[in-house]
């Protein structure tokens, strides 16, 4: 049910004051009524949470204003899909961007609290482990700074980048617990929840127009629930949204099994769903690990695309103008399955013809490549892909046939070139090439530097570049300017694009790929 009220009748709250006295008063109020602590017994973590809640209140006004402005102007949005967002500690960053560092310092000092001591307690959100995640975080902040409406989409990992200890001269990896004290920055959006399916079968049905339509009937379903974090640009010019997905089961407990005495088995579906958002880069040395990685990638990609299409249709009631209002950026190959999922949603759910949907997909999606090594581009075994995502495998076969026919007829490609650009690697065990899928499904492809972008044309994507010579492009001036804008309030620098491969065994990816 939606409640409609004339906006003129709604008493909007006044913007929160930012002087030290007002900040100190609000910190005590949050400490008392939100955290439930007396100032005499409050611990350092309590003061940290109270201070964050007060700063968050000052951000919300700008956050809502930014969203309203985008809706009112009909502006185009960037949707940045990334399996990592290494956003770091947000308190100093947000306060600095708002220009309130001295005011907050003075406010806490009047309460007998040193800002440096409590700020150091904030955990470093472990949503990434290197350059790829740091790049994503920098772009989120730089887009807010340069007044570009944007959403970031990823996974809200319970245990992200592992913590390590040295035992008997060996590195021991232990779970990272960045959520041990909760996350006062985020807002759970239970109304923004979507079903994501796995496995099952595909059926052909006759549509009202007489054409055949495909219906995917998944064997498993989970619920993706959104958690939003505001990302503040320099001086609060714009506040964008980082939307991270957490996974929940359809039914939290199998009551029959529980009542029959199988208390552990009764939670099987809950554990399976929650494993999707449990760990960043689960080890993939086993078939089960590989499957979980693919499930994670599809889970967040599908939820994000459903959210994007829901928001777009709510505003425009058509997808014909999707490329004019939506720009979807794939950060590396992890969200490359989005190409097939967007095709499925447009064709199977919203009734678009295959070629019409393909034009919309290709004009909407862009792809950032992070490696020049062919063996480092992510691939998946065809049997695993077919079992887990049967409809998407059909769509990939259809896209592949279209691309290969175009290469033969229009470019006179040789057999060797056809093998190179195919979405399916037929050598040895058949595998789905996610880098090739991301390339053919995008209208623009870039690297992480000008040199990297140029080298892609003669190395990893040389034959695809010959087929589509206009797609690999990058204005390095804009790239450098956006990074500079993101970093102007930070004391640390982003890690280079591929340095994450030196961090952990988790980054070797599937069969040595990432």
N, C-alpha and C positions, 0 to 999 in steps of 0.2 A: 504494500500500500504506500502511495506517495501522498504526502500532505502538501497541498498547494496553498501558499499564503502570499499576499501582496508584499513585495520586499519593502515597500514604504512603511509597513506596519511592524517590521522586525526591528527591535532595538539593538543595533550592532554595537559590540563592545568598543570602547575607545582604545586606541593604541596604548600599549603599556609604557609608562615612563621609564627612562633609562639613567636617571641620576643615581649616584651611589646610595643615597638615603632610601629611595624607592626600591632599589635592588635588594638592599639589606632587609627591608621590611618584608618583601616577597619571599626571600630565601627562608626567613624564619617561619613564614606562613606555610610554605611548602613542606618544610621540615616537620611542622606540627600536624597539619591536616592531610597531607598526602603520604608522608612517610610514617607518621605516628610516633615521633620522637620528641622528647623534651630537649631543649638546647643544652641542658646540663649533662645529659647522658648520650648525646649524639656522637657517633663515631665518624672518622674521616670519610668513609664511604657514604654515610648519610649526608654529610655536607656536600660531597661531590654530586650526589643525585639531586639534592635540592637546588644547587646552583645550575645544573643542567636544565632542570624543569623551568627555572626562571628564564634562562636564556632561550629555551625552546618556545616559551610564550611570546617572546619578542620576535622570534622567527616566523611564527604562525601567521601573523598579520600580513607579512610580506609574501609568504607562501600562498595564501589564499588570493591575495591581490594578483600575484603572477598568474595563477590558474585562471582567474576571472578574465584577465586581460587577454590571455590566449584564446579563450572561448569567444569573447566578444569580437576579437579581431579576425577570428577564423584562421589564425596563423598556422603554419606548418610546424609539426613537431618532429623531433629526432627521438627515435627509440633505440637505445644502445643495449644490445644483448651481449652479455659477457658472463662466463662461468666464474669469473673472479672480479672482485672490486676491493682492492687493498686501500681502503679509505683512511686508515690510521685513526688516531685519537681525534675525535671531532670537537671536543670542547674548546681547546685553544684555537683551532682553525675557525670555528664558527664565530667565536667571540672576536677574534682578530678581524675577520671579514666584516663583521658588523661595526667595527670601530669602537668596541666597548671594553677593551682589555683593562684600561686604567680604572674605569668606573667599577668594573666587577672586582678588581683587586682592592680598591678602596672599600667597597661594600663588605667584602669578606673580612677585611682587616678590622673594621669596626665590630665585627662579631668574634674577633679573636682567632680567625682562621687565615692561614697563609695559602694563597691561591696556588703557589708552586707545589705545595705538599699535596693538596687534594687533586690537582690536575694530573699529577704523576700517577695517581691511582687508577685513572681511567684506562681500561684495557684497550689494546690495539686490536680493533675488530679484525678477526682472522678470516677474512673472506677472500684471500688471495695469497700468493706466495712469491711474487716477483714482478717482473716488468709488465707482463700482460695485465695483471690486476692493478698495478700502479698507473699504467697508461689509462685504463678505464676510469679510475678515480680522478685522474687529472682532467680528462675530457669532461667528466660530469661537472667538475667545478669550473672549468673554463667556459663551458656552454652557459652556465649560470652567470658568469662574469660578463660574457659578451652578449647577454640578453637573448639567448637562443632557447626557446621552449624545449624541454627534453625530459625523458624518462629513462632511467637506467633499470634494466631487468636482470636479476640473477637469482641465486639461491641463498637463503638464510641458513648457513651451515651452523649446526650446534657446535661441532668441533672443526675448526678450520685448519689453518697452517699449524702443523704439529709443533709442540715444544720438545726440545731435545735435552738429554743429559748424556754425560760421558761416563760409562761404567766399564772398568777394566780396559780402558783404552779404546772402547768402541762407542759409536753413537747409538743411543737408545731413543727411539721415538715414542713420545707419550701424548695422550690426548690433550688438546688445547681447550681451555675452559673460559673463553672470553665472556660467556653469558652467565658466569657464576653469580654475579650481583644484579642480573637483569640488564635490560637495555633501555634507559629512560629516553633515548632519542626517538624510538620507533613508535608507530601507531599500527596496531593490528586492524586490518580491514576485512572483517568476516563477510561483509556484503560483497567483496570482490573475491569470490571463490569460484573455481572452475573444475570440472571433471577432466581428468587426463587418463586415457586408457592405454592398455598394453595387451598384446597377444590377440587371441580370438580369430575371427574369420571375416571375410569380405563377401557380401552378397550383392547381386545385381538385381535391381528392381526397375520397373517401368514407370517413368515419371509422367505427370499429366500431359506434357507436350509430346509424349510418344517416344522420347529418347531414353536410353538406358542410363540409370544412375547407380552409383555404387554406395553401399552402406556398410560401414565398418562396425562390427559388433565385437568390441573388446571383451576378452575373458576376465580382465582385471581392471578395476578403476580405483583411482585415488582422488582426493580433493586437494587442490592447490589453493592455499590461503595467503593473501598478500599482507606484508608488513612494510609500511612506508617510513622512510627516513628523509627529512628535508636536507637538501644540499644547497648551501648558501654561497652565492657569488660574492665577489669583492664589493665591499660596502653595501651588501644586501640589495644590489640592483635587481636581482632576480633570485628566486628560490625554486629550484627544480626538485624532482622526486626520484629517489632511489627505491624501487619497489622490489623487494626480495620475497621469494616464495618459500613457504614451509608446507610440508606434506602431512595430510591427515587421512585416515582410512574412512571408507563409507560408513562402516559400522565399527565403533571403537573396540568392541569385545564380541566374541562369538559366545553368546549367552548359553546356548545348548551345551557347548563343549565345557564351559566353566561349571555349569550345574552338574555335568557328568563327572566332574573331578579333574578334568584336564585344564588346570588353572594356567599353565604355561602356554599350552596350545591355543587356548582361547584368545590369547593376545597376538597370535601369529600375524593376522592381517594388519594390526596396528604397528607391529615391529617392522613389517615389510614396507609399509607406507613411510614410516618415519625414517627408515634407512636412507631414503632419497635425499633428505636434508641433514643427514647425520655428520658426514665427513667430506671434507674437500679432497678430491682426487683419491678415492679409495684404491688400494693396491689392485692392479689388474693382471697379476701373474697367473690368476686362476680364471676359468670360464665364468665363475660367479662374479668375480671382480670386474671383468669386462662387461658383463650384462648390467651390473649396477651402474657403471660409468655411462653406458648408452641410455639407461633408464633416466639417469639424472639429466642428461643433455636434452632428451625429448621432453621430460617433465617440465623443465623451466621454459623451454622454447614454446611448447604448446600452450601453457598457461599464459605466457606473455602475449602470444599472437591472439589468443581468444580475448584477452583484455584490450589489446589494441583495436581489434575489429569491433568489439562491443562499444568502445568509446567513440570510434569513428562513426558507426552507424547511428548511434544515439544523437550525434550532432548533425549528420548529413543525410541519413536514411538511404544511402547508396554507397557502393564501393567503386563506382565508375571513376570517381575522382581520388581514389586512394593514393596514387603516386603524387598528386598535387598537395596533399595534406599530411602525408606520412612518409618518413624516411627511416627505414629499419637498417641499422648498422650491425653487422655480425663481427664481433671481436674474436678473430681466429676461427678455427673450424668447429669448435665446440657447439655453437648454435646453428651449424650448417643444415641440420635436419629441418630447420625452419623453412627452407625452400620447399621441401615436400609437404610439410604441414600446412603452410599457407595455401599451397595448391589444393590440398584436401579440403580445407575449410571453405575456400571459394567455390570449388567444384561440387563437393558432396553435401555441404551444409547450406551454402547460399545459392546454388544452382547455376554457377557460371560454366560456360563451355570451356573445354580444356585450353584451346589456343587463346581465348579471351583472358582466362585466368592467368595463363603464362605471361602474357604481356603486362598485366597488372603486377605480378610478382617481380618480374625482371626490372620493371621501372621503379619499384619501391625499395628493393633490397640493395645494399652495398656491403662490401666485404673487406676487412683489414687482414692481410696475411702477416704472419709473424716468423716465417722460416723460409729459407731458400733450399732446404734439403728435402728432396722428394720422399725419402724414407721417414721424414719427421712429420709429414702431413697425415692427419688422422685417417684411418681406414677401419672398416668393420667387416667381419666375416658375413658373407651373404646369408648363410643359414641362420645366424643369430638375428640379423636384421629382418629376415622374412618371418621368423617366429615371433619376434617382439613387435614389429611394426609392419604387418602384412600389406596394408593399404598403401603405406608409404613406399614400400618396395615396388608395388605396381606402378605408382606414379613416377618413381625414379626410372624404371624401365621405359615408360612412355616418354619422359624427358630425354633420355639417352637416345632413343630411336629418332626423335626429332632432331637432336643436335648432330648425330652422326650422318643422317641423311642430308642435312644442310652442308656439312663439311664435304661430303662426297660430290654433291651436285654443284655447289656454288664455288668451292675452293679446290676441287680435284685433289683432296687429301689422299696420301698414300696409305697403305695398310699400316705401316709403322706409325704414321701420324694419327690414324684412327684409333689405334691401340692406346696411344698416348693421351688422347683427349676423352676417351670413354669414361663414363661414370663407374664402370665396373672393370676392375682389374682381373683379367682372365688368366694371368700367369700364375700357375700353382693353385693355391686355394683362392677361390673367387672372393673378392672383397669390394665393398662400396667405398669409392674414393670421395671423402667429404670435401677435400679441397677443390676438386673439379666440380662437385655439385654447387659449392658456394660460388665458384667463378661463373659458371654458366647461368646461375640464377640471379646474378647481380648486374647492374648497369655500370657500376664503378668499383674498381679494385685498387687498393693502395697498400703500400708497405708501411713500415714504421719510420722510414727516413726516405729522402729523395734517392740516395744510392740504392737502398733496398728495393724501392719501387722500380728503378731502371733495371736492376739485375733480374727481377722477376720475368722480364720480357725475354731474356735470353737463357734462363735456367729453368726453374721449376714449372713455369707456365708458358714456355716458348711456343708450343704448338697451339695452345688456346689463345695466345696473343695473336698468332697469325690468323686464326679464325675470327677473332673479335679484336682488331687492332686498336679500337677506340676506348676500350674499357679500362685498361691499366692507366691510371692517372693520379696525380697528386700535386696540389699547389703547396710546395714546401713552405712558402711564406706564411700561409694560413696555419699550417701545422705548427710551425715554430711559435707563431703568435699565440695560438691557443694554449700551448704548453707554458709559455712565459706568463700568460695571464693566470693560469692555474697555480703557478708556483710562486707568484709574487708575495704571497703571505706566508710561505712556508720556509722553514730553515733547512729542509732536506730536499734532495733531488730524486726524481724517479729513476728506477733501475732500468737499464737498457733492455730493449724488447725481448731478447732471448736469454738473458741472464737467469731467468727462472729455471732453465734446464739444468743449472748447476746446483740447484737447491736440494733436490730430493729424488729418490727413486720414483716417487709418485708421478714425476713429470716425464717419465719415459713413454707414457701413454700406451696405447694398444699396439702390441708387437713392435715396440720401439718407436711408436709414433706419438705425436702431440698435435 
